[in-house]
Amino acid sequence: MNTEPPQNKPYGFEDASFKASGCFEGIQKLVKSFYQFMDELTEAKAIRSMRAKGLTLLDDKLMHFLCYWLGGPRLYRVLRSDSHRSL
């Protein structure tokens, strides 16, 4: 799969931002890194303690939301249609 944004399409146009982020693989890495920092940084301790210890569901939700938000597949809306109707 080509993850390069089309040369004539700026970020934010169609799926150019999704492709520039590395598609599913890139977003998955970002989400894993984000939650790793949330677990390790003392500055994030209070916020991290508000969430469950297991992050599998949160990882999945955030990954699908970011894919959707960056112009990728609309799986978040399909999977979470009950919680974010305006998306």
Backbone as CSV, one residue per row, in Angstrom:
resi,resn,N_x,N_y,N_z,CA_x,CA_y,CA_z,C_x,C_y,C_z
1,MET,0.831,-1.180,0.000,0.000,0.000,0.000,0.874,1.241,0.000
2,ASN,0.569,2.164,-0.852,1.301,3.426,-0.923,0.814,4.346,0.189
3,THR,1.714,4.771,1.075,1.326,5.645,2.180,1.715,7.093,1.935
4,GLU,2.215,7.401,0.771,2.584,8.775,0.442,1.352,9.555,0.004
5,PRO,1.183,10.799,0.521,0.050,11.588,0.044,0.257,11.961,-1.416
6,PRO,-0.820,12.053,-2.175,-0.674,12.459,-3.578,0.037,13.799,-3.682
7,GLN,0.868,13.960,-4.681,1.673,15.170,-4.834,0.825,16.436,-4.958
8,ASN,-0.307,16.337,-5.577,-1.107,17.529,-5.817,-2.219,17.729,-4.789
9,LYS,-2.228,16.969,-3.708,-3.271,17.094,-2.694,-2.642,17.467,-1.356
10,PRO,-3.065,18.570,-0.761,-2.511,18.992,0.527,-3.066,18.146,1.671
11,TYR,-2.405,18.231,2.828,-2.918,17.562,4.016,-4.329,18.058,4.280
12,GLY,-5.163,17.186,4.767,-6.543,17.545,5.045,-7.470,17.332,3.867
13,PHE,-6.929,17.002,2.717,-7.745,16.750,1.534,-7.899,15.251,1.356
14,GLU,-9.146,14.799,1.350,-9.460,13.378,1.224,-8.654,12.576,2.241
15,ASP,-7.851,11.618,1.808,-7.107,10.784,2.758,-5.616,11.119,2.810
16,ALA,-5.232,12.309,2.364,-3.810,12.675,2.335,-3.193,12.673,3.734
17,SER,-3.905,13.172,4.741,-3.368,13.190,6.109,-3.261,11.778,6.672
18,PHE,-4.242,10.939,6.379,-4.209,9.543,6.815,-2.991,8.836,6.231
19,LYS,-2.753,9.038,4.942,-1.595,8.409,4.297,-0.287,8.962,4.848
20,ALA,-0.227,10.272,5.078,0.997,10.885,5.605,1.306,10.386,7.012
21,SER,0.282,9.987,7.759,0.495,9.491,9.119,1.010,8.057,9.146
22,GLY,1.009,7.404,7.990,1.463,6.017,7.927,0.323,5.022,7.890
23,CYS,-0.874,5.504,7.604,-2.070,4.660,7.545,-2.272,3.942,8.886
24,PHE,-2.877,2.772,8.856,-3.176,2.060,10.101,-1.918,1.810,10.928
25,GLU,-0.847,1.391,10.268,0.372,1.045,11.000,0.955,2.261,11.721
26,GLY,0.999,3.387,11.046,1.539,4.598,11.656,0.694,5.089,12.815
27,ILE,-0.608,5.038,12.643,-1.508,5.477,13.709,-1.450,4.513,14.882
28,GLN,-1.330,3.241,14.614,-1.190,2.250,15.681,0.066,2.525,16.510
29,LYS,1.171,2.829,15.857,2.412,3.149,16.571,2.238,4.404,17.417
30,LEU,1.572,5.414,16.859,1.328,6.654,17.593,0.508,6.397,18.849
31,VAL,-0.546,5.631,18.722,-1.415,5.328,19.863,-0.653,4.537,20.921
32,LYS,0.114,3.547,20.518,0.905,2.762,21.482,1.904,3.657,22.214
33,SER,2.569,4.542,21.474,3.534,5.460,22.095,2.836,6.412,23.057
34,PHE,1.682,6.924,22.643,0.923,7.838,23.500,0.610,7.193,24.842
35,TYR,0.039,5.987,24.810,-0.317,5.333,26.069,0.907,4.870,26.851
36,GLN,1.999,4.591,26.182,3.237,4.257,26.896,3.714,5.481,27.686
37,PHE,3.673,6.647,27.048,4.045,7.878,27.753,3.076,8.157,28.902
38,MET,1.800,7.908,28.681,0.815,8.122,29.742,1.113,7.225,30.946
39,ASP,1.622,6.035,30.701,1.970,5.122,31.795,3.265,5.521,32.497
40,GLU,4.194,6.122,31.767,5.532,6.378,32.305,5.735,7.776,32.889
41,LEU,5.077,8.782,32.351,5.318,10.156,32.782,4.562,10.495,34.062
42,THR,5.288,11.012,35.039,4.624,11.390,36.293,3.612,12.515,36.058
43,GLU,3.860,13.358,35.067,2.937,14.455,34.761,1.574,13.944,34.299
44,ALA,1.528,12.730,33.791,0.286,12.160,33.265,-0.395,11.215,34.255
45,LYS,0.185,11.058,35.414,-0.300,10.060,36.374,-1.766,10.289,36.761
46,ALA,-2.146,11.507,37.049,-3.521,11.786,37.478,-4.527,11.446,36.379
47,ILE,-4.235,11.846,35.172,-5.149,11.564,34.061,-5.166,10.075,33.758
48,ARG,-4.007,9.454,33.755,-3.924,8.016,33.446,-4.687,7.197,34.482
49,SER,-4.696,7.630,35.732,-5.392,6.880,36.786,-6.909,6.912,36.603
50,MET,-7.413,7.788,35.773,-8.852,7.860,35.505,-9.322,6.745,34.573
51,ARG,-8.399,6.093,33.914,-8.732,5.043,32.946,-8.399,3.672,33.496
52,ALA,-8.988,2.673,32.889,-8.747,1.290,33.297,-7.283,0.909,33.102
53,LYS,-6.865,-0.098,33.825,-5.491,-0.574,33.672,-5.248,-1.137,32.284
54,GLY,-6.162,-1.948,31.793,-6.027,-2.513,30.455,-6.433,-1.482,29.410
55,LEU,-5.627,-1.337,28.392,-5.869,-0.294,27.402,-6.332,-0.810,26.048
56,THR,-6.627,-2.071,25.940,-6.972,-2.639,24.641,-8.154,-1.911,24.008
57,LEU,-9.212,-1.696,24.756,-10.388,-1.018,24.214,-10.086,0.440,23.896
58,LEU,-9.343,1.119,24.782,-8.987,2.510,24.525,-8.077,2.634,23.310
59,ASP,-7.112,1.741,23.192,-6.234,1.728,22.011,-7.062,1.642,20.737
60,ASP,-7.993,0.726,20.732,-8.829,0.486,19.568,-9.676,1.718,19.242
61,LYS,-10.293,2.304,20.251,-11.130,3.485,20.035,-10.311,4.647,19.491
62,LEU,-9.167,4.919,20.120,-8.350,6.043,19.683,-7.808,5.815,18.285
63,MET,-7.375,4.604,17.992,-6.856,4.320,16.652,-7.934,4.532,15.588
64,HIS,-9.124,4.009,15.825,-10.195,4.171,14.848,-10.634,5.632,14.724
65,PHE,-10.657,6.346,15.854,-11.022,7.761,15.789,-9.998,8.543,14.962
66,LEU,-8.708,8.320,15.222,-7.676,9.052,14.480,-7.696,8.699,12.992
67,CYS,-7.929,7.440,12.670,-8.059,7.061,11.256,-9.189,7.845,10.611
68,TYR,-10.319,7.899,11.277,-11.490,8.624,10.781,-11.179,10.109,10.644
69,TRP,-10.617,10.704,11.695,-10.354,12.139,11.747,-9.332,12.573,10.697
70,LEU,-8.390,11.699,10.387,-7.356,12.022,9.406,-7.772,11.698,7.972
71,GLY,-9.015,11.307,7.786,-9.510,11.082,6.428,-9.409,9.655,5.941
72,GLY,-9.095,8.741,6.834,-8.995,7.343,6.452,-10.344,6.658,6.491
73,PRO,-10.341,5.340,6.574,-11.588,4.584,6.600,-12.516,5.048,7.731
74,ARG,-13.787,5.039,7.455,-14.795,5.530,8.399,-15.245,4.462,9.392
75,LEU,-14.319,3.636,9.845,-14.658,2.546,10.756,-15.105,3.053,12.121
76,TYR,-14.572,4.186,12.572,-14.946,4.704,13.886,-16.441,4.970,13.935
77,ARG,-16.944,5.595,12.914,-18.372,5.925,12.896,-19.216,4.656,12.889
78,VAL,-18.786,3.664,12.156,-19.522,2.397,12.104,-19.467,1.694,13.459
79,LEU,-18.282,1.637,14.052,-18.103,0.915,15.312,-18.656,1.678,16.512
80,ARG,-18.654,2.982,16.464,-19.056,3.815,17.609,-20.260,4.691,17.294
81,SER,-21.158,4.237,16.477,-22.274,5.060,16.026,-23.156,5.532,17.177
82,ASP,-23.128,4.853,18.290,-23.970,5.235,19.423,-23.426,6.428,20.200
83,SER,-22.106,6.677,20.126,-21.511,7.692,20.995,-21.179,9.016,20.331
84,HIS,-20.959,9.052,19.041,-20.577,10.284,18.355,-21.392,10.439,17.072
85,ARG,-22.625,10.709,17.217,-23.510,10.794,16.061,-23.158,11.922,15.111
86,SER,-22.508,12.984,15.605,-22.203,14.125,14.737,-20.991,13.895,13.838
87,LEU,-20.232,12.821,14.064,-19.047,12.562,13.243,-19.421,12.003,11.899
